[in-house]
Amino acid sequence: MAKFIAFTSKGLTDCLESELRELNFKNVKKHVSSVSFECSWSQCYLAHMALKTATRIAFPIRDFKAYNPEELYHLIKKIDFTKYFNAEQSFKIDLSASQDSIGESHFLAFTIKDAIVDQFREKFNKRPDVDTKSPDFKLLVRCQKNIFNLSIDLTGPSLSQRGYRQHTHAAPLREHLAAGLMLYVDFKSYDIIVDPMCGSGTLLIEAARALSKPMTHEKRNFLFENLKTFKADDYKKAKLDLKTNFKTKNLKLVGYDQHPEAIKASLENAKAAGVDHLIEFKQQSLKDLKNVFKSTGAIITNPPYGERLSEKQELESLYSDFGAKLKQEFGGWDLWLLSGEGEALRALKFKTSQKIPVWNGNIECRFLKYQIRSFK
Ligand SMILES: C[S@@+](CC[C@H](N)C(=O)[O-])C[C@H]1O[C@@H](n2cnc3c(N)ncnc32)[C@H](O)[C@@H]1O
């Protein structure tokens, strides 16, 4: 058993916590934008492929206090990095430091790099190179005043990047956020899901992938594969375990958008994600939205945002027309809406039954649930 930390966006830690509990990991504990947990290394390999709401997983190696750069250099040199990677591999220090820390971030990162390089040189008469773009080994350093937290990045490029997004249209959601929203909704409990403003299709594609694919990531490499301690056979077995225990489920998924470019992007992304056969995409404006479905389900959507006043006014009328349309056509359905638009939301004229705060990048939003009452 070892201790790991999985990172996510603010507002998604509840989802990440339940995902980790479902994998039966131990000591699962929530923090502001991360969740710590304990499991074996092979289970951590599996977590990389199974988790939908994590952006990164790290292995904490040391916490210490240093009062000046010289002390920092000596404390870093005492940690044996040669057991994690070798002199032929490249590395990178990813440091974030608070304003009151013992030195400027650039200088602190330089000091840590020197201590690691000197350690290798003294032991092997050889030094590893620094590669800031695509390193084999990445050390994450968080410095708050004089407190240093060191961990090894096991992931590399964010887990949010699933690799299927070929094209985007108008402010697409990051993939782990879309997946998290679907988990909040308990989307598998519905028979049908409609996104009438689907943009690049991310919400529906994440739902379709969760229903049909055992692995969130199939064709990529992770940084843990470069560690000296990596066990390829355990990794192979973890992949097999995931595939064997996976159960597929069917659900009707439908996406509309008024913009032809959005539908083109959705179709191409769904194809690249291997789920185009599971989603129907069609170009259609909200004004033509009709309930042509035989059963009751959920509308899950993320309407446009507005920054300028004229856009805000347009949004209010969009929300107002949307509300009227839903009451006319979709009585008995649930509506789930991701929005950062307080004023426009009032124009919807619906009563919220659940409110979840989430962050879409830097924008604080609400994910809101409504029960649509018919006025026919
Ligand atoms: C914020 S984007 C949705 C992004 C999407 N969730 C994603 O992850 O790609 C909002 C979308 O609403 C669409 N839209 C705006 N007004 C619409 C209308 N009246 N009817 C249909 N779609 C509309 C826009 O074309 C845009 O693609």
The ligand as a MOL file (V3000), in Angstrom:
LIG
                    3D

  0  0  0     0  0            999 V3000
M  V30 BEGIN CTAB
M  V30 COUNTS 27 29 0 0 0
M  V30 BEGIN ATOM
M  V30 1 C -21.2690 26.9300 -24.0760 0
M  V30 2 S -21.6230 26.1660 -25.6020 0 CHG=1
M  V30 3 C -21.8460 24.4800 -25.1630 0
M  V30 4 C -20.5210 23.7750 -24.9900 0
M  V30 5 C -20.6770 22.2900 -24.8080 0
M  V30 6 N -21.2150 21.9390 -23.5250 0
M  V30 7 C -19.3240 21.5920 -25.0100 0
M  V30 8 O -18.7290 21.1020 -24.0390 0
M  V30 9 O -18.8200 21.5770 -26.1340 0 CHG=-1
M  V30 10 C -23.2560 26.6780 -25.9410 0
M  V30 11 C -23.8080 26.2130 -27.2810 0
M  V30 12 O -25.1660 26.6570 -27.3920 0
M  V30 13 C -25.4440 26.8210 -28.7680 0
M  V30 14 N -26.6590 27.6570 -28.9050 0
M  V30 15 C -26.8210 28.9630 -28.5750 0
M  V30 16 N -28.0690 29.3830 -28.8270 0
M  V30 17 C -28.7350 28.3180 -29.3360 0
M  V30 18 C -30.0750 28.1090 -29.8070 0
M  V30 19 N -30.9770 29.0850 -29.7960 0
M  V30 20 N -30.4170 26.8680 -30.2650 0
M  V30 21 C -29.4900 25.8570 -30.2700 0
M  V30 22 N -28.2010 26.0080 -29.8570 0
M  V30 23 C -27.8420 27.2070 -29.4000 0
M  V30 24 C -24.1770 27.4890 -29.3140 0
M  V30 25 O -24.0450 27.3010 -30.7270 0
M  V30 26 C -23.0780 26.7780 -28.4900 0
M  V30 27 O -22.5280 25.7090 -29.2470 0
M  V30 END ATOM
M  V30 BEGIN BOND
M  V30 1 1 1 2
M  V30 2 1 2 3
M  V30 3 1 2 10
M  V30 4 1 3 4
M  V30 5 1 4 5
M  V30 6 1 5 6
M  V30 7 1 5 7
M  V30 8 2 7 8
M  V30 9 1 7 9
M  V30 10 1 10 11
M  V30 11 1 11 12
M  V30 12 1 11 26
M  V30 13 1 12 13
M  V30 14 1 13 14
M  V30 15 1 13 24
M  V30 16 1 14 15
M  V30 17 1 14 23
M  V30 18 2 15 16
M  V30 19 1 16 17
M  V30 20 1 17 18
M  V30 21 2 17 23
M  V30 22 1 18 19
M  V30 23 2 18 20
M  V30 24 1 20 21
M  V30 25 2 21 22
M  V30 26 1 22 23
M  V30 27 1 24 25
M  V30 28 1 24 26
M  V30 29 1 26 27
M  V30 END BOND
M  V30 END CTAB
M  END
